[in-house]
Amino acid sequence: MASLASPSQPRSPQQVCDNCRFRKTKCDRGLPCSSCVASSIRCQYLHTLRRKGPRGGKGRRLLQIRQGLTQLDKDHIEVSTPAQLQLEGAAAEEPPLQSSVDARTSSTSERSKHQLAVALAANVQVFFKHLFPIMPVLNDAEVLADALQFDELPFPRQAFILSLCAATRIQLKLDYVEECDDAHTSLNAHLGSPLTGEGLLSAAKRLRRQFDIVDNRGLDAVLTSFFLFAAHGNLDQHHHAWFYLNESMTVAFSLGLDNEATYFNLPKGERELRRRIFWLLFVTERTYALQHRRPVMLRSTITKPQVVDSDCPVVMHDFVNHIRLFELLPHSLYDWLPNSDPTQQQGSSIVLSQRVADKLCAVQATDSVLESQRFDTLVTQQWLRVAMWRLAYGVNPSLMYGHAASPSLIVPFEAGKTIMAQLDVVSQTSKDCHGIGIEQKLFDIGISLADASMVTFPTSSFEFGSLDLLSSIVKCLGRIRGGKSHLLPELLKHSEGVLACTSPAAQIDMQWALGDESSSDPDSAADGAPMQLEDAPTGQDACELSQFDTVGAFMSASCDKLGFDDVDAGQLA
């Protein structure tokens, strides 16, 4: 309720009261005036009469008075707004236009945040469309919903979203040409980095420094570290990749993901998600450790995820089929360290590698339904066979050739023939979605093919010779993920003797190596182009993304053509 002005107030009401002057409203010069009474504010006449200020802003000024944010004296009026604006001077003038500028800035900031959220959600959708079948560890509806309200998420969840998007863009090489220009400044400024794979990676790592990962242990922390591993691995930064993979497994250990007893009292959905994450880490660790001669920590102690009763039975069927390959690799296999002199290898290690190689043939890659998974399982199976062959022969197969315990030199040729039969029929998208991992496996097989060819050539019973098998791998690596693999020059140099070139990196006619049809077949250009995402098998799609058209500039050209059709989570073939 308004209080009356003091009877001893020295100034007679010959002018409008201070509040009516500030609000630019009509004043009846009462004690108190009727306007102040109606507005329930204190009426006073302390201000010295000055010239009038400009009109406008009644509502804002009334709010300031009600909140007690004005202090009036004979020299100036100071208004403490949320932006800490100050009005100085002798005149009771309208404040500068800073408030309207702030309003526009706030509006721009909100628009940028919305654009960022939509762009992140679009990247999440790309993940579910192309990478979910090989990493089925997320709930599409939850992740998409969180991406669309990114600014409201806690830091750990934001870091998870950013790492997921970074791994997606880097693995699919969506930034191979595109660079963010000045038109994207406001969006990129809000992110703090360009909206590219590496920009998202930097933002995710910077954000993780804002909280203690030990105090925020959870499945998000496991997956954040895993996606950071995937991003660095695809950038060929293997020290960083190995660190983040071990970090992911360490958090998984702390959550008991390796202990079957911790699964008993969990809801079915969380239980199955944990099983999927554990087995993804299991497969990834064993693959990476075999490629880079690292020890392993995870053991196959957990029941495999459900297939028939899962939300995506086709994907899980293929995932479990892929897991079977790595269950055949005993933990003791990773305790074997290659010596510099292959002739010093213990016979037990050779026998072990042969036994594993024989078991690998029991897994049928053709049982997988999705083309991308079928191709991955087949290449991985043949790569593991060659890896076991390499473990037995060592760095230089010629030194072990003829050894009583050495396996047949025919293994690399068998693997090459099996893979060659698929390279020409599998879509480019199904090759590209596996990232650098598939490049490394094909490279290893090519190296072993070249080494075996230098010792002995396959018998005439083979339909294809070593040159045919090797050139098919060279051709694939010459047009993988939108360009030539960084491993291709090394393979060409190592294969110099087989390909009969004195300087293969400079002299091999890549038109021959990559196929003459590229100049005559209009469809062949797509083989060397970046992923044509609209042709890929569809993963879990659960939201309408027509709104993402406004941020098409932030995606690569291939992303602009994405058709996000709604697909039932269980129908992923």
N, C-alpha and C positions, 0 to 999 in steps of 0.2 A: 504494500500500500504506500502511496506517495506520502512523503512527510512535508510539512509546511516549512516555508522559508522562515528564518529567524526574524523576530520582530525588530531586532537591532540591526538588521541588514542595512548598511549605509546607503546603498544605491537605490534610488527610486526607479520604479519600472517605466522608464521613458523609452526603453528599447525592447526588442524581443529578447526573450530569455536565451541563455547560452545553448540549451538543448534545441530549441526551435531554430536558432541561427545555424547550428551545426547540421540539423536535419533538413533545413530549407522548408520548413512548414510554417503555416500561419500561426501567430501567437497573439493571444488576447491581453498579454502583459499583466496577467493576474498574479497573485501571490498565494498559491502557485497558479500557473496558467492552466487552462482546461486541457490543452494538448498533453502536457506532462502528466496530469491526473489520469487522462484516458490511457496513457501508455505505461502507467505505473512506474514512472521514473522521477528522480528528484529534480525539482525546478530551482534554478539559481541564476543570479545576474552578476557574475563575476568578471565577465569578459569586457575588455575595453572596445568600444565601438570602432570597427574598422570597415574598409570597403568590402563589398560583397564578393563572394567566390562564385564559381560556376555552379550551375544546377546539376542535379542528378545524385544518385546513390542514397536515396532515403532508406531503403531497406537495410543496406549494409551498415549505415550509421546508427540506425535504431538498434541493431543487434550489438554494435560496439558499446553503445550506452548501457544497454541492459546487462551486458557482461562486465561492466565496470572497466572497460578498456580505454577510457578517455581520461585525460588529466588536463584540466584547463587552468591556465594562468594568464597573466596580463601580456605575456610576450609570445607564447606559441601554444599550439595544440599538438600533443604527441599521441599518436594512435598506434597501439601495439597489436597488430594483426598477426595472424599465424605466419605471415612472411616477414614480420618484424619491420614493417614500413614505418617511417617517421616523417611527420609533416613539420617542417620548420619554416619560420618566417613570421612576419608581423601580420600577414593577412590570413584570414580564415578561409583559405582557398581549398578547392577540391584537391585531393591527393593526386600525385602523378599517375600516369596510366599504367604503373607497374602492376596493379592488381589485375587489369585486363590482360597484360602480358603474361602474368603468372597463370591466369586461367587458360590462355591459349597454350602455354607450355605444358600445363597439366593435361590438357586435352591431347596434345601431341604425344606426351609420354604414355598416356593410357592407350592411345591408338598403336603406338610402337609395341607396347606390352602385348596387346591383342594380336598384332601381326606376328610377333615372336612366338606366342603360344600356338597360333595356327600353323606357322611354319614348322615348329617342333612336332606338332601333331601329324603333319604331313610326312615328316621323316619317320615317325613312329609307324605310320601306316605302311611306308615302304618296307620297314623291317618285317612287319607281319605278312606282307605280300610275298617277300622274297627270301628272308632269312629265318623266319619262324620255323619252317620244316627242319632246319638243321640246328636250331637253338630253341626248342619248344619249352621255354622256361618262363613265359610271361602270360598274363591275362590281358587280352587285347582291350576289353572294355575299360578296365581300371586304368591302364597306362594311357590310353587315349584321352580319357576324361581328365586325368591329372595333367597331361600335357596342355590341354586347353585351358586349365586354370593354373598355369605354371607359376605365376607370380605369387600365388597364395600358398604354395607348398613350402614345407620346411626345407632347410638346406640339404639334408641327406637325400630327400626325394628329388630335389632339383638336380643334384649331382648325378643321381641315377638316370634321370631323363636325358641330361646332356651327354653322359657317357654312352648311352644307348644310341642316340642320334649320331654322335661322333663315329662310333664303330660302324654304323650302317653306311654313312656316307663314304668313309674311308675304304671299307671292304668292297663296296660296289663301285668305287672310283667315280663318284658322282661329281667330283670337283676337278676332273682331269683337265678341263679347259676353262670352265667358268670362273670368273673372279668377281667379287663384289665391287660395284661401282659406287659413285657418289649418291646415286638414288637410294641406296640402302643404308645411308649413314645413320639415320635415326634408329633403325632397328638394330644395327650392329653396335651402336653406342650403348643401347640398353643391355645388350648381351655382354659388351665389353670386349668382344672379339668378332671377327668376320664370321658370318653364318656359313662356314665351310666345315669340312670334317676336322681339319686341324684347328680351326678356330673354336669349334665346339669342344674339342679335346682340351685345349688350353683353358677354356672357361670351366669345364668340369673339374680339372685339377686345381684351378684357382679357388673354386667354390669349396672343394674338399678341405682346403686349408682353413676354412672358417669354422670347422667343428672337429671334435675329437672322434675319430673313427672307432676307438675302443669303447667309448661311451654310447655309440650309436650303432652297435652291432645288430645286424638283422639280415634278412634275405636281400634287402636293397643294397646293403654294404657288400655282400658277396658278389652280387651281379654288377655293381658299379666297378669293382676291381676287375671282374672278368671282362667287362666291355672295354675298360682301359687297356687290359692285356690285348684284346682283339685289335684295338685301334693301333697300338704300338707295333704289334706283330705284323699287321698289314703295311705299316710304314717301314718295315725291315729294321726296326729298332729293338733288337732281341734282348738286350740287357734290361731295358725298361719293361718289355713284355714279360720276361721271366719273373721279374720282381712283382708285377701286378698279379700274375697268375698265382704265385706263391702267397701273396697277400689274400687273394680270394679264397684259397684253400685254408689258410690259417683262420680266417673268420668262419669258414664252414666248419672247421674242427671245433672252434669255440662254441658254436651253436649245436654241436652234436650231430651234424649231418652224416657223419661216418658211423654213428652208433644206432643200430636198429631199434634199440629200446626206447630211444627218444621219440619214435614215431607213433607209439601205441595209442596215446591219448589225444592225438591231434585230430582236428576235423579232417574229413576226407580230402577236401580241396587243398589245404595246406600240406597235408601229408604227401599227396601226389606231386605237388610243386617242389617240395624239398627233395623228393626222390629224383625228379628230373634234373634239378640243379646239381645234385651229387654226381649223377652219371654223366652229365655234360662236362663237369670238371674232370671226372675220371678219364673219359675219352680224350679230352684236350691235353691233360697232363701227359698221358702215355704217348700221344702223338708227338707233342713238342719235345718231350724228353728223349724220344728215340731219334728225332731229327737233330737235336743239339747235344746229345750225349749227356743228359742230366739224370740225376737220381729221381725216384718217384716216392710219393708219400701215401697216396690213396690206395686202399685195397678194396676188392669187390666184396664188401661186407653188407651191402644194402640190397634189399629186394628191388628188382627192376620195376619201373612204373607200369601201371595198368595200360592195357591196349583197348580191349573191347569196351570197357566201361568208362573210358576217358572221354573228354570233350572233343578230342580230335583223333579218332582211332587210326585213321590212315597215316597221319604224321607219326603217331606213337609206334605203330607197327614198323615203320621204316627206321625210326630212331632205335628201337630195341634190336632190330636186325643189325644195325651198325655197331651197337654196343657189343654184340657177340664176338666181333673180331678182336676187340681189345681184352675181353675176358680170357682169351686164349694166350695172352702174353703174361707169363709168370713174373712175379715180382723179382725173382732172382735174375731175370734177363737183364734188368737195369743195374745189377751189381757188376756186370761184366764190363771191363774197361779195355778198349782195344790197345794193343801194344804197338809200338813203332815198327817192330819186326813181326810180321804176320806168322812167320814160321815158329815163333815162340808161343803161339796161342795154345791153350790147354785143349785137349781133345774133348773134355766135358762140355766146353762152351760150344764147340762145333756141333756136337750131338744135340745139345739143347736147341740151337737155332734150327737144325734140321727137323726136330720133332715139332717145333712150333709151326714151321712152314708147312708141314704135312697137315696139321690140324686146321690151318687157315683155309684149306680147300673145302672144308666141310660147310663153310658159310656160303650161302647162295645169294649173291648180290641181286640176281634176277627176282628174288622174292620181294624186293622193295617195290612199292607201287609208284611213288612220285619219281619222275625222271631225274630231278636234281639229286635226290637221295640215292637212287639206284646207281647213278654215275659216280657219286662220291664213294659209295660202299665198294663198287667194283675197283675204282682206282686205288682206294685205300688198301683193299685186299691184295692187289698185285704189288703195291708199294711195300706192304709188310713182307710179302714173300721175297721181294728183292732185298729188303733190309736184312732179313735173316740170312740170305745168301751173302750179302756184303759183310755181315758180322763174321761169317765163317771164313771168307776169303781175305778180309782186311782191305787195306788201301790199294794194294797192287795184286790183282788176281793172278797175274802171271807167276808170282812167286809161290803160290799155293797150288797151281795147276798140276794135276797128277798126284797130289797128296792122297794117301789112302783114305783119309776121312773126309776129304773135301766133297761138297755137293756138286751136282752136275752143273756145267756151265750153260746148260740149256735154259735155266730158270729165267734170266733176263729176257731171252727171246720169246719164251712162252708168255711172260707178262706183257711184253711189247705187242705181241700179236693180239692178245685179248683186249688191250686198250685201243689198239688201232682200229679194231672192228667197231668200237663205240664212238671214237672221236668224230667220225664223219656223219653220224646219225643223231647225236645228241645236240640239242639246241644250244646256241651260244649262251643264252641266259643260264641254263643249267650248269654250264662250265664256270661262268663268271661269278655266280653267287657265293662260291666257296672261298673267294678271296685268294690271298697269297698261299694258303695251305695247299690248294690243288696245283699251283705252279711249282711249289717245292717238291711235291711228290712226283710230278711228271719230270722235273729236272733230275731228281735222284734216279729215276728209272732210265732216263736217257744217258746219264753218266755211266750207269752199270751196263747198259747196252753197248756203249762205246768201248768200255773196258773188256767186256766179254768178247767183243768182235776182234779186238787186238790180239787175243789169245787163240781163239778158234772161231770159225764161222759155222753157223748152223748147217745141218745136213740138207740135202736137196729136197727132203720130204717137206720142208717148210714152204708154204705158198709164197711168203714174202721173205726177202733177205734183210740183213741188218740195216742196209741203207734205206730201205722202204720203211722199216719200223722206226728208225731214228728220225727220218725226215717227217714222219707224221707227227711226232712229238715236237719237232722244231716248228712245224707249221702251226700247231696249236699254241705254242708259247709265243709265236709271232703275232697272234691276234687275240690275246687273252685280255679281258677286262678293258677293251677299247684301245689297246696298243700292244707294243712288244714288251714281254716280260723283262725285267732287269736281269733275270737269270739267263736269258738267251745267249748273250755274247760269251759267257763263261762256258755254256754247253757247246757252242760252236767251236770254241778254241780247244776244248777238251776232246772234241770229236774230229779234230783235223785229220787224223790218220784214216778214219773211216770214211769221211767225206772227200778225201783226196784233194784237199786244198792247202796250199802253202800258207795262206793267210785267210782263214775262213771268215773272220769278222769283217774283212774288207772285200773278199773275193766271191763269197757265196752269193749267187744270184737270188735275192730274196723273192723275186717274182717266181722262181722255181720253188724255193723253199716254202713260200706261202701259197703256191698254187697259181697256175696261169689263168684259172677261171675268173680271177678277180677282175680282169679287164674285160671279160666278155659276158659274164653272168651278172645281171643287175642285182640279183638277190645275194650274190656273194659279198657285196659291200657291207651288208648287215653283219656278216660274220666277224668283220674286223671292227665294227662300230661298238660304242659302249652299249651297255645293257639296254635292250628294248623292253622296258619293264612291262609294257602292256601285253607282251606275249608270254610272260612267265606264268607258272602255276600260281594259283592264288592261295594265300595263307588265310589266317583268321581276319575277316573284315567285319566290323561291327558298327561302324558309324558313317553317317552321311558326311562326305567331305567336299561337297560342292563349294563350300565357303573357302576352300584352299586355293581356288582359282586366283584369288587376289594376291597370293604370294608365290605365284608360279615363277617369278623372276629369281626367287631365292633357291629354286631347285635347278638341277641341270636340265638340258634340253630333253633328255629322255624322261625325266620326271614329269615334265609338263604334259606328257601324253598319258599319264597314268589314268586308268579308269577304275575307280574304287567301287566296284560292285559289291553289294551286300551278299555275302556267302555264309551259309550255315557253318558254324565252327567245326562240325563233324564231317563236312563234305569238302575235303581238301585235296582230292585227287586231281 
